Amino acid sequence: MRVTVVTPVYNGMPWLPECVNSIADQRRDVDVEHLVYDGGSTDGSAEWLREHESLGYHATIGPDGGPPAALIKGFDKASGDILAWLNCDDVLEPGALKRIVEVFTTNPQLAMVTASCLLIDSAGSIKGAIPTPPLANLEGLLRCPTNPAQPATFFSADAYRRSGGLDRQYDLAMDVDLWLKLAETGPIKILPTEVLARFRIHPIAKSVARHAAAVRQDLRVRRRHGMPLLRSEEHTSELQSRQYLVC
């Protein structure tokens, strides 16, 4: 099985090289297609990408309409059987892609596989973890305030296309929308004791800088997919406290 990983980039330094290398280092074990879309970086990211193509990625550099548009272009172009995206400040764990191929090979009917994800700071120090949801079905995802960690979630290319793919209107919760659509499309598998990626928390990350807006959009997405209605303040409180176990 081939895995396609899409990476949107805009001013990704100093973390971009670590992100790219975390994928390149797994090529000896897995057939990997890495599609990188740089939307016009001014911090040296574009120059770095032009100089390190020997790492095996294919880079497209220039205005791309923002991360959702770049991801949609990448997934439309992808030739892999398994898809994922890794933002330029995040990192895959060694052996993550080999493990994912093993899971999908054993369970080809799966729409999505998700695992645990470490939280790291700007310097790469581990600060906590994003646990997996407890239930591997649509109802479980809707009711649990913990979303699958985006860097540690992989999905079938066929299920992605049957689901309708990413919706660019959700710039902050497009991952949540996709996970719910995939859960409607086919079975999902959770690997609660396995860590497959690291998610970087830093001041300019959208999940930090626009946290309140992300919570509101998450709630809107969940309601669109049939989340039972409770008092608005109950849901907001749950979502604001979700996802991160910080040491």
N, C-alpha and C positions, 0 to 999 in steps of 0.2 A: 504493500500500500504506500502511496505517496502522500506526504503531508505538505500542505501549503500554509505558510505563515505570512500574514500581511502586517507590515509595520508602517503606520503613518508617522511622519516626522515634521516638526516645525521647531527649529532651534532646540535640537536635542542634546547638545553638549552640556556637560561632559559625560553623559551616561550612554549615548548612542553606541560607542564602540563595545561596551560591555553587553548591551542588548544584542547586537549583531553577532558577536563572538559566542554568546550563549546558544545561538542557533547553529552557527557554523561548526562548532565543536562536536555537534551530534551527527554530522553528515556521514561519518564512517559507519554508523549503525543504521541510518534511516535515509530513505530517498526524500529529500527535502527541497521544496521550492520556496524561496524567500523573496517576496515582492515588497520593495520599499518605495514609499511615495513621500518625497520631500516637497513640501508646499512652498518652497522659496526661502529657506533658512538664511539668516544673516550672521550666524554665530560660528561658522566653520563646518557645520554638519554636511552641507552639500559638497564642499571640497573634500571632506573626509570620505564621503561615499564615492566620489569619483576616483579616489586614490586607492581604495581597498576592495575593488570588485573581485579580486582573487579569492575573497571569502565566500563567493558563490551566490550572492544575492543579485537580483535584477533591480536597479534603481531607476525611478522616473522622477526627474527633478523639474519643478516649475509649479505655477499656481494650479491647485487641484480642487478648490472649492471647500477645503476644510476636511477634518478627520472623517466625518461620516461619508462624504463623497469619495475620499481616497480609499476607504475600506470597501465601499460598494464596487468601485472600479477594480480593486484587487480581487475580490471574491468573484466578480464576473469573469475575470481573466484566468482565475486559478485552474490548474490542471490536476490538483490533488484530490484524493478520495476523502481525506480528512482536512478540515479547515480550522484555523485559529487566527487570532491577532495578538500581537505583542507590541504594546506601545514602547516608544523609544527610550523610556526611562525605566522599563521593567526588564526582568531577567527570567529565563527558563532555567530550571534546575538540571544538572547533568543527568542524562538518561531519560528525561521526561518524554521526549518524542518516541523513543523506543518503547517505553511503557504504554503510551497511548496506542501505538500501532498494535501491540500485543492485545490490548483490550478490544479494539475494534475488529481485529482478525478473529478473535474468539467469539465476539458478539456482533456480527455484521449488521444486525437489525437495529442497533442503537442509533438514536438521533443525536445524542450528546453525552459526553463524559466530563465530569468535573471533580476536582480534587482540592485539597487544602492549599493555602498560599501564605507564605511568610510576608510580613510587613517589614520594610527596611526604610531607613532614613536617607538623607542626601548622600551620606558617606558610605552607605551600604550596611550599616549596623542593623542587626535584627531587633525590632521593637515590639513584635507581637505577631499575630496571625489572623487570617480570615478563615474561619471554620466553614465546613460544608453545611448545606441545609440538611435537616434530619430525614426528609422524605423525598424519594426519587419519583415524584409525579407532579402533575400540574397543580393539584390541590395543595400539595406540600409546599411548592414554590410560592403559591399565592398567599398562603397563611403564615409562612415563616418570614420574619423580617431580615433574615440572613440570605442575601443573594449569592448565587454561585460566583466565585472570584473570577473575573474576566481573564486574567493572564493564565489561569489554571483550568480553563474550560476549552474543550475541543468538540467539534461537531462534524457530522457526516455532510459531505458536499451535496449529496442527494437530498437529505433532509433540509438543508439550508435553502435549496432552490424550491423545494415543495412548500416551505413555510412562507415564501415571499421575501425572505432575506431581511437585511437591515432596513429600518425606516428612518430616513434622514431627518425627519421632523423631531426626533428625540435625540438631541445632541448630548444630553447628560445621562439618559437612561436607555439608550439604544441597545445596550447589552441586555438589560432586564427584559425589554420587549422581545428581543430575539430568543432568550432562554425560554420565555413563556410560549412563544410560537413553536419552538422546537419541541417542547413538552406536549404540545397539542398534536404534533406531527408523528411522534414515535416515542419509544421508551428511552429513558435516560438512566445513567449509572453514576453513582456517587462513590468516590474513593476517599473515605473520611480520614484514613490514617496515612495517606500518602501526600507528600508535598511536591508539587510539580512546577512551581513558579514563585517569584518574589515580586511584590507590588511596592513601588517606591512612593513614599509620602514626602512631599516637599511643598513649600508655600505656594508655588505657581501651578501645582497640579490642579486640574479642574475639580477633582473630588474634594480638594481642600478649599480652594479659592471660591468655589460656587456650591458649597455643601448644602445650604438651605434650599437653593433652587433645584439641586439634584434630588433632594428629599421630596419636594413637591412634584417633580416630574415622575419620580418612581411611583408615587401614590396614584398619579393619573394613569400611568401605564397599567398598574395592577388592577385598577377599577375597570379599565377598558377590557381586560382579559377575564373579568368576572369575580374579582375579589369580593367576598361578602362585605356589605356595608356595615361599618361600625361608626361610632362618633369620630368625626374628623380629627379631633385632638388625640384620640387613642391611637389612630394609625400614625399620625405625625410623630408622637412620642416613641412608638415602636421603631419607626424607620430611622429617626434621629439617633437612636442608640444601637442600631444594627451593625453587624459585619465585623467590627474590629475588636479583637482581644489584645489589648496593649499591655506589655510587660511593664 
